[in-house]
Amino acid sequence: MAITKDTVRYVANLARVELSEKELEHFTGQLDRILEYVHKLKGLEVKELAPTSHVLDIKNVYRDDIIKESLPASEVIKNSPDREGDLFKVKNIIEA
């Protein structure tokens, strides 16, 4: 199935997109090439291939948790734009 300018014009109209003649030609060519490629893919024999969830064989890449000393609250609170004692103060987002 070849994509024609009329098809692209029709789809653009449905999408309420205005295309110039140059854009119409450009997108017609692009969509036609995409459909040709999809048609090639339909010809591939894939019955013997196992389903995959990811193309790369990736295992968990998490690092080990290392327990270490935390920063003191007085150090952390220095970065806060607004605070109350050793606590971060944030704007109220719930209206009463």
C-alpha positions in Angstrom: 0.0 0.0 0.0 1.6 3.3 -1.1 0.9 6.5 0.7 -0.4 9.2 -1.6 -0.6 13.0 -1.1 -4.4 12.6 -0.8 -4.0 10.2 2.1 -1.6 12.6 3.9 -3.9 15.5 3.2 -6.9 13.6 4.6 -5.0 12.6 7.8 -3.7 16.1 8.2 -7.3 17.4 7.9 -8.5 14.9 10.5 -5.7 16.1 12.8 -6.5 19.8 12.0 -3.0 20.3 10.8 -2.3 22.6 8.0 0.4 21.5 5.6 2.1 23.4 2.8 2.7 21.7 -0.5 6.4 21.1 0.3 5.5 19.6 3.7 2.9 17.4 2.0 5.5 16.0 -0.4 8.0 15.5 2.4 5.6 13.6 4.7 4.2 11.6 1.9 7.7 10.3 1.1 8.5 9.7 4.8 5.3 7.8 5.5 5.6 5.7 2.3 9.2 4.6 3.3 7.9 3.7 6.8 5.2 1.5 5.4 7.6 -0.1 3.0 9.8 -1.0 6.0 6.9 -2.4 8.0 6.0 -4.5 5.0 9.5 -5.9 5.0 9.2 -6.7 8.7 6.0 -8.7 8.1 8.0 -11.1 5.9 10.3 -12.1 8.8 9.9 -15.5 10.3 9.8 -15.1 14.0 8.0 -18.2 15.3 11.2 -19.7 16.5 12.4 -16.6 18.4 11.8 -16.4 22.1 9.9 -13.3 23.3 12.0 -10.6 24.9 11.3 -7.8 27.2 14.5 -6.0 26.5 17.0 -6.2 23.6 20.0 -6.3 25.9 20.7 -9.0 28.4 20.8 -6.7 31.5 20.9 -8.0 35.0 20.3 -5.9 38.1 22.9 -3.3 38.2 22.2 -2.1 41.7 25.0 -1.3 44.0 25.2 -2.9 47.5 23.8 -0.9 50.3 26.5 0.3 52.6 25.6 1.5 56.0 27.4 4.7 56.9 27.0 7.7 59.2 24.3 10.2 58.2 24.9 13.9 58.0 23.9 15.7 61.2 20.6 17.6 61.0 22.3 20.9 61.5 24.4 20.4 58.4 21.5 19.3 56.2 19.2 22.1 57.3 21.8 24.7 56.1 20.5 24.2 52.6 16.9 24.9 53.4 15.4 28.2 52.3 13.0 28.2 55.2 13.2 26.2 58.5 11.8 25.8 61.9 14.3 24.4 64.4 15.9 21.3 62.8 12.9 20.8 60.4 12.4 22.0 56.8 9.5 24.4 56.6 7.3 24.2 53.4 4.3 26.1 52.1 0.9 24.7 53.1 -0.7 23.0 50.0 -3.9 21.8 51.6 -6.6 24.4 52.1 -8.6 24.0 55.3 
